[in-house]
Amino acid sequence: MQDLWWQIKDVDSFTVYVALGFAAVVCWFIHEIVRSPMLAWVSTPFLAAGGIVAPTLLARRMITLSYDKTVNTVMATAVGTLAMLLLILLTTWLWALLVEFRVSRTKLAAIPTRPRRIRG
């Protein structure tokens, strides 16, 4: 685990720039399609982290997506960003299910009404 941190520390600047670019594009898509700027801003660091960590993890497992180093970096970064996007979507979906379940179990209290006054 400690050598993973050292490998992440030694990530080149090209990988970081590509990950930030992918994160910015996905953030913009979330902002425009979902119309949720807060979700877009909150998910941006996670998307960037997924794009930075994915090439390191794929290299540790000796998984090569392309023989060209630049193309391999871009593809691994894209895979990491998309994997993190799927994780964010799954978390958001599970949270919505949990909230819906909690709301459906609440018992609504009836509001007592005043009796009608008899006019005479």
Secondary structure as the mmCIF struct_conf table of DSSP 4:
data_model
#
loop_
_struct_conf.conf_type_id
_struct_conf.id
_struct_conf.beg_label_comp_id
_struct_conf.beg_label_asym_id
_struct_conf.beg_label_seq_id
_struct_conf.end_label_comp_id
_struct_conf.end_label_asym_id
_struct_conf.end_label_seq_id
HELX_RH_AL_P HELX_RH_AL_P1 GLN A 2 LYS A 9
TURN_TY1_P TURN_TY1_P1 ASP A 10 ASP A 10
HELX_RH_AL_P HELX_RH_AL_P2 SER A 13 PHE A 29
HELX_RH_PI_P HELX_RH_PI_P1 ILE A 30 VAL A 34
HELX_RH_AL_P HELX_RH_AL_P3 PRO A 37 ARG A 60
TURN_TY1_P TURN_TY1_P2 ARG A 61 MET A 62
BEND BEND1 LEU A 65 LEU A 65
BEND BEND2 TYR A 67 ASP A 68
HELX_RH_AL_P HELX_RH_AL_P4 LYS A 69 ARG A 105
HELX_LH_PP_P HELX_LH_PP_P1 THR A 106 PRO A 112
HELX_LH_PP_P HELX_LH_PP_P2 ARG A 114 ARG A 119
#
